[in-house]
Amino acid sequence: MTRSSERPDTPETATAATLRRTTWAAGVGMTVETYDYAVYGFLATVLAANFFPSSSPGVALLSSLAVFGVAFVVRPLGGAIFGPLADRIGRQPTLVITLLGMAAVSTLIGLLPTAETIGIAAPILLVALRMLQGLSAGGEYGTALIYAAEFSPEGRRGAVTSRVQAGCLVGLLLAATAVLGLNLLLTPEAMQAWGWRVPFLLALPLGVVGLYLRNQLGETPEFTAVRDADAPPPPPVDRKLRRALLLVGVAVLHTVSFYVAFTYVQTFSIGLGFSPVAATGAIVISLLVGVVLVIAAGRLSDRVGRRPVLIGGALAIALASYPLVAGVTNASGFWSLTLCVVLLGAAPAFYAGVAPITYIELFPVHARGTGVSLSYNITVAIFGGTCVYLCQWLIEVTGDNRAPAFVLIGAAVISGLATLGLRSVLPANRTTAVTARLGAP
């Protein structure tokens, strides 16, 4: 029997057709996960009125955004459950479980009575459902990316995983389009009364499609080889602490910039006086551009390496955030708003295109599920769920609408320093996976 230390790092058994099916299945699941999360963010102002009635709209919005963050807090628990599960029973069955959970919870949110109907029970149930959603999401993201990467040829892993990552932006795009369409078709009163439920209920058919695709696939060649190897795997994460910390550092900017540039900016624009239609329309255009940039960054990283692309993205975010947030604040019409929103999302999209494959290459096959899912979700819990709340809180405290820029700049500094630390771990000028050098603990 071939031992894991003797097999090539890149699986040769995956055909082009299998790789396409794998990318689609992983990408669709990522789309559903992000759609479910983003719908809540885009409807934050509507949900605030329905579940957190208050005499102060600002207080109600902060309460709604706090619940948005609750799902992130429990994501590490989801990573701790589903990451080891993916390393034990396989990537494919784990992905089926997480996708089923995401779709089911979003559907239940769409059916949830409001505070006007059941009082305090409404926000309590909303919090409980968001926590369950966070558990499923904690296992979905890392496992889906790992699944696609382990089917990919060595020199194309950046390109393939960037397409799966693009599924996140497609999910945001679908969520934004659904909310935009409803705002165009419905009156504000109808949107407040029942229209907000429709995007959540759409998660059910999306989930069915994703489950169908995932049930057609088998296990990855790399995981199968490790599972069938004679020698037991070494301890997974405890001896890879440095790499876990590097992942957290790199993921800070990925997480913060993604949610600020592609989710919070819609709520931010509405707070500046733009209509929901204008704010969401600007996001839709930004996401279309972002999908292209994510894929371009992944392909570029296969040519020049991961670090140069990450450093370039972090530097661009650090330098451009303040003038672009100021531009959004001073925008006088739809097209000036859209230009600033698109530019604000460009560098985060580029950074997001190469961050996922960097996470995967930090861990060997037997520890990837645990290492990536747990480390990434700890980052999301600390920074992803709090960054949108922090942006809004800074505005409320300082009275300065440009304050969210400093959240992006701080994240760029943290991740820029962490990226410099990748020099001793990831190759600087090519894409050979680091996992080949991690066989011995």
Secondary structure, 3 states (H helix, E strand, C coil): CCCCCCCCCCCCCCCHHHHHHHHHHHHHHHHHHHHHHHHHHHCHHHHHHHHCCCCCHHHHHHHHHHHHHHHHHCHHHHHHHHHHHHHHCCHHHHHHHHHHHHHHHHHHHHCCCCHHHHCCHHHHHHHHHHHHHHHHHHHHHHHHHHHHHCCCCHHHHHHHHHHHHHHHHHHHHHHHHHHHHHHHHCCHHHHHHHHCHHHHHCHHHHHHHHHHHHHCCCCCHHHHHHHCCCCCCCCCCCCCHHHHHHHHHHHHHHHHHHHHHHHHHHHHHHHCCCCHHHHHHHHHHHHHHHHHHHHHHHHHHHHHCHHHHHHHHHHHHHHHHHHHHHHHHHCCCHHHHHHHHHHHHHHHHHHHHHHHHHHHHCCCHHHHHHHHHHHHHHHHHHHHHHHHHHHHHHHHHHCCCCCHHHHHHHHHHHHHHHHHHHHHCCCCCCCCCHHHHCCCC
